[in-house]
Amino acid sequence: MNGGAIDLTVDELAALLPSRAPLLGLDVGDKTIGVAVSDPEWRIATPVETIRRTKFTKDAGRLVDHVTARDPAALVIGLPLNMNGSEGPRAQSVRSFRRNLARFTALPVLFWDERLSTAAVTRTLLEADASRARRAAVVDKMAAAFILQGVLDRLATAGEG
């Protein structure tokens, strides 16, 4: 299966998933890629790393390292939609990243609306009185965990109602 070629819904992803396997979440930005992983039971997302973007092949290699180490069942990639739900240049850039990444991994991919995820994480860090340097160091991987947690929460109710 080449998951890079299709967009899955949460229900379609749920039907594809084995009973126990982590998911890998990505927050793809222009300068960094936040990485998060779930537990095999899809209950909690944990921030893992912020990758400083350099060249695509190197960035993809680092992501493949995470795939190899964690053996996820699928990738969840945050899709930066405009506030009205339309796709702008940033969303198209993320879709292009996914197409290029499909050369390196055939994992199924679920795009997840990431509107306001960075703002929510930043607000949480401010409430925790994190310094500007600390916020800069962790915001992207925490945004990846926020995005992934949204999917995990939805998976918990997949098939209901």
C-alpha angles and dihedrals in degrees: 000000000000102000089180090073099059139046112232129206119224090254091051090048091049090054091053098047123101116233094260125024134112125247123224118222125203133194102194115200135166094259105021144024116217114211128200134168133205128220114257091258092056095238105119137024118215126197111239114172147341110225116206105224117238119145120355095239092053092045091049090049090056090050090049087053088058091047091050094047097045104028095214122194093223146352124248112202123190112236112208101218123182116256090260090055096254124128118248133178094293092055091047089051091053091048089051090050089053092049090052092045089055087075088065103039135020094204115138113258130216118192113212127196105252099182110150094359093123090044091051092049092046090051090051091049091049090051088052088053092240114173121247090253092050092048091050091050097052110022097092097049090043090051088052089053091047090052093046092047089056089057092045090052090050092047088055088064099034111135093019120121 
